Amino acid sequence: MLGLLGRACPARPAIGCRIRGRAAARLGSLLALGDPNAEVAVAHRVKERLRDFYRTIDATEARAMLEELKEHCLRPVMPPEIQKLGRTIWHWFEKICNFHLARIHNGPTEAINNLIKRIKRVGFGFDNFQNYRLRTLLYAGKPNWRVLGSIVVR
């Protein structure tokens, strides 16, 4: 039996091809109980297809995959969240496809931005810069202990 986007899954067609055996049966039964409109199952299959896009080596094949996914997500029968993903893919299509030209993404930049925001949240209320700096270095992980030993906390 073929699932969404023409992919066959031997374990459970309604779920996708990454999950097999007992895990597939368990997920299928949970989805049957709590996903009457199959929105979660559709979202899972779309997510798996997007993962396939990023795993694809050939840029032309990846472009075709993303085009197919975009068209699928923009169907009027799709849940609103999936349609929004389709609009996002449509808007950023070329930039998303450019990943396959250089295999570079902004993940490290996003990780640093996330770390900065978490540090700011942790440091809320610190009025002593040395204490704030010490807390920041400790929170960021892998501190240089030789430098930390020279910091005098007042």
Backbone torsions as a table, in degrees:
resi	resn	phi	psi	omega
1	MET	NA	137.3	-179.4
2	LEU	-93.2	136.7	178.0
3	GLY	-93.4	-163.1	178.4
4	LEU	-57.4	140.0	179.4
5	LEU	62.6	24.0	173.9
6	GLY	73.9	21.4	-178.5
7	ARG	-97.9	131.8	178.8
8	ALA	-90.9	141.0	177.7
9	CYS	-131.4	115.8	-177.1
10	PRO	-68.2	-30.5	-175.2
11	ALA	-78.1	-52.6	-176.7
12	ARG	-158.3	101.8	-173.9
13	PRO	-58.3	-29.3	-176.0
14	ALA	-75.5	-10.4	-173.5
15	ILE	-104.2	-45.6	-175.2
16	GLY	134.1	177.6	-170.2
17	CYS	-99.8	-4.6	-177.8
18	ARG	-83.3	-25.5	-175.6
19	ILE	-102.7	132.5	-176.4
20	ARG	-133.7	164.6	171.7
21	GLY	64.6	-136.6	-176.4
22	ARG	-62.5	-37.3	179.9
23	ALA	-63.0	-40.5	178.5
24	ALA	-65.4	-41.9	179.3
25	ALA	-64.7	-43.1	179.9
26	ARG	-64.1	-47.1	179.6
27	LEU	-63.0	-40.5	178.7
28	GLY	-61.2	-41.7	179.3
29	SER	-69.0	-37.5	177.6
30	LEU	-66.4	-39.9	177.9
31	LEU	-67.0	-36.5	178.9
32	ALA	-64.1	-35.0	179.9
33	LEU	-77.4	-42.4	-170.6
34	GLY	-114.7	10.4	-178.7
35	ASP	-134.6	67.2	-173.0
36	PRO	-63.2	-29.0	-179.1
37	ASN	-97.9	6.2	177.2
38	ALA	62.5	24.3	-179.5
39	GLU	-68.7	-40.5	179.6
40	VAL	-68.3	-40.7	178.2
41	ALA	-62.7	-41.1	178.2
42	VAL	-64.0	-45.3	-179.9
43	ALA	-61.4	-38.6	179.0
44	HIS	-64.1	-44.5	-179.6
45	ARG	-66.3	-37.8	177.4
46	VAL	-65.1	-40.9	177.9
47	LYS	-61.2	-43.0	179.4
48	GLU	-64.4	-37.6	179.1
49	ARG	-67.9	-37.0	176.7
50	LEU	-66.2	-37.3	174.8
51	ARG	-62.8	-40.5	177.4
52	ASP	-61.2	-38.4	178.1
53	PHE	-57.8	-47.3	-177.7
54	TYR	-71.9	-23.3	178.1
55	ARG	-83.0	-17.2	-178.1
56	THR	-67.0	137.3	-178.9
57	ILE	-85.9	-44.1	-175.2
58	ASP	-76.0	124.4	-177.4
59	ALA	-65.1	-37.3	-179.7
60	THR	-67.7	-43.7	177.7
61	GLU	-64.3	-40.6	179.4
62	ALA	-63.5	-40.6	178.9
63	ARG	-61.6	-42.8	178.3
64	ALA	-65.1	-39.9	178.3
65	MET	-62.2	-44.4	-178.7
66	LEU	-67.8	-37.1	177.0
67	GLU	-62.0	-44.7	178.2
68	GLU	-62.5	-43.1	179.5
69	LEU	-64.7	-42.6	179.0
70	LYS	-59.3	-49.4	179.9
71	GLU	-60.9	-39.9	179.8
72	HIS	-64.3	-44.5	-177.3
73	CYS	-68.2	-27.6	-177.1
74	LEU	-84.2	0.5	177.7
75	ARG	-61.9	141.8	-179.7
76	PRO	-63.6	-22.2	-177.5
77	VAL	-82.4	-7.5	-178.8
78	MET	-75.2	153.1	175.6
79	PRO	-60.0	155.5	-176.8
80	PRO	-57.7	-36.5	-179.5
81	GLU	-65.4	-38.9	179.2
82	ILE	-69.9	-38.6	176.1
83	GLN	-63.2	-38.3	177.2
84	LYS	-64.0	-39.8	175.3
85	LEU	-60.8	-42.0	178.4
86	GLY	-60.8	-41.5	177.8
87	ARG	-66.4	-37.8	177.6
88	THR	-64.4	-44.5	177.4
89	ILE	-61.4	-42.4	179.0
90	TRP	-60.4	-44.9	-176.9
91	HIS	-67.2	-38.5	-174.9
92	TRP	-107.2	18.9	-170.5
93	PHE	-51.7	-53.5	-176.6
94	GLU	-63.1	-41.4	-178.7
95	LYS	-68.1	-35.9	176.8
96	ILE	-67.3	-42.6	179.4
97	CYS	-65.9	-27.8	179.5
98	ASN	-62.8	-18.9	176.7
99	PHE	-54.3	-37.2	-175.8
100	HIS	-77.1	-10.2	177.3
101	LEU	-81.8	-38.0	-176.2
102	ALA	-124.0	-10.0	-176.8
103	ARG	57.3	37.4	178.6
104	ILE	-118.9	140.2	177.7
105	HIS	-138.9	175.3	-176.3
106	ASN	-97.9	20.9	179.6
107	GLY	-56.6	-48.3	178.6
108	PRO	-60.6	-37.7	178.0
109	THR	-64.4	-44.1	178.2
110	GLU	-63.2	-36.8	178.4
111	ALA	-64.2	-42.7	178.1
112	ILE	-64.6	-43.6	178.0
113	ASN	-60.7	-40.8	177.9
114	ASN	-63.0	-43.5	179.5
115	LEU	-62.1	-43.2	179.2
116	ILE	-61.0	-43.2	179.5
117	LYS	-65.2	-40.3	178.5
118	ARG	-65.5	-39.8	179.0
119	ILE	-64.7	-41.9	177.6
120	LYS	-61.5	-38.2	178.8
121	ARG	-66.1	-41.4	179.2
122	VAL	-67.0	-37.6	-175.7
123	GLY	-82.5	2.1	-178.7
124	PHE	-58.0	126.2	177.3
125	GLY	96.6	-9.5	177.7
126	PHE	-75.0	127.1	177.0
127	ASP	-110.4	-6.6	177.5
128	ASN	-103.1	116.1	-174.6
129	PHE	-60.8	-39.2	-178.5
130	GLN	-63.1	-41.8	177.6
131	ASN	-64.6	-41.3	179.0
132	TYR	-63.3	-43.7	179.9
133	ARG	-63.2	-44.4	179.1
134	LEU	-61.2	-46.1	179.1
135	ARG	-62.0	-40.8	179.3
136	THR	-62.5	-46.6	-179.8
137	LEU	-64.1	-40.2	178.2
138	LEU	-67.1	-40.0	-178.2
139	TYR	-69.1	-36.3	-178.0
140	ALA	-67.7	-19.2	178.2
141	GLY	86.2	154.6	179.0
142	LYS	50.5	53.7	179.7
143	PRO	-71.1	155.8	174.7
144	ASN	-82.8	101.8	-173.0
145	TRP	-64.8	-28.1	177.1
146	ARG	-64.4	-39.9	178.3
147	VAL	-71.2	-41.1	-178.2
148	LEU	-63.3	-33.6	179.7
149	GLY	-66.4	-23.6	179.9
150	SER	-85.8	-7.1	-178.8
151	ILE	-83.0	127.2	178.0
152	VAL	-101.6	121.3	179.4
153	VAL	-95.2	126.5	-178.8
154	ARG	-103.5	NA	NA
